[in-house]
Amino acid sequence: MKNRYIELMEKRRSIYALGKNVEQSEGILQDTIMEAIKHSPTAFNSQTSRAVILFNEHHDKLWDLVEEQLRSIVPVENFARTEEKIDSFRAGFASILFFEDQDVIQQYQNQFSLYAEQFPIWSEQATGIAQHSVWMALAQERLGASLQHYNPLIDQNVKDEWGIPDNWKLTAQMPFGSIEEVPSEKEFLANEERFKVFR
Ligand SMILES: Cc1cc2nc3c(=O)[nH]c(=O)nc-3n(C[C@H](O)[C@H](O)[C@H](O)COP(=O)(O)O)c2cc1C
């Protein structure tokens, strides 16, 4: 029998056709996201990861901000495609903003100077793990999500809009919602190219 976690991993995909047909309450979703981040490992248990969960008009506002910022850098002739992409994220139910607390990294660098150079790297790894944990938890709820990176373009707008502390560094944005279209099959490299096993 296949490992059930691996089965769920296969179900977690980047879902770009998102909708608002979500049965779970906002409270349940918020708890699920918070628990997934809480139980994600961090170096020295430093718990550097932070998140902001945006529902309703806050979710819409995020994609308005992204659109506004992109309008200033994307050539007008290409903007229709950009707008379509942003609309697909806005069509989702909610969005999660992932951050890493830079003050905590600094504290650990001071306290464990031998590893000072490693803490920023471990923080980047921690945010990736947190993102994957949330993505998997949403997949378990039969919800779709994708991972977006409009940081640092939107950093200041996000800070101003939701009063985010300066020491929280934005690392990713995750729109999520109902799965309106199943993604196409994924291609994989041959195992021989990726793994070596000695036994
Ligand atoms: C570190 C990282 C950064 C990514 N950045 C983006 C991104 O900015 N925009 C996006 O649409 N997908 C992004 N993705 C999603 C990948 O493109 C996607 O996971 C990959 O193609 C495999 O497809 P799957 O998620 O359906 O399994 C990112 C994934 C990772 C792990």
The ligand as an ORCA input file, in Angstrom:
! r2SCAN-3c Opt
* xyz 0 1
  C      10.595     28.062     -4.381
  C       9.461     28.039     -5.361
  C       9.106     29.200     -6.020
  C       7.989     29.214     -6.885
  N       7.589     30.401     -7.423
  C       6.478     30.432     -8.185
  C       5.975     31.678     -8.678
  O       6.514     32.745     -8.411
  N       4.854     31.639     -9.455
  C       4.209     30.473     -9.736
  O       3.192     30.499    -10.440
  N       4.657     29.274     -9.262
  C       5.760     29.241     -8.497
  N       6.203     28.046     -7.982
  C       5.468     26.788     -8.302
  C       6.238     25.889     -9.237
  O       6.300     26.419    -10.539
  C       5.538     24.520     -9.232
  O       5.489     24.042     -7.905
  C       6.254     23.498    -10.101
  O       6.188     23.851    -11.463
  C       5.668     22.106     -9.929
  O       4.276     22.095    -10.177
  P       3.221     21.654     -9.053
  O       3.227     22.692     -7.988
  O       1.901     21.574     -9.797
  O       3.624     20.321     -8.519
  C       7.287     28.017     -7.136
  C       7.666     26.840     -6.467
  C       8.724     26.852     -5.582
  C       9.064     25.590     -4.857
*
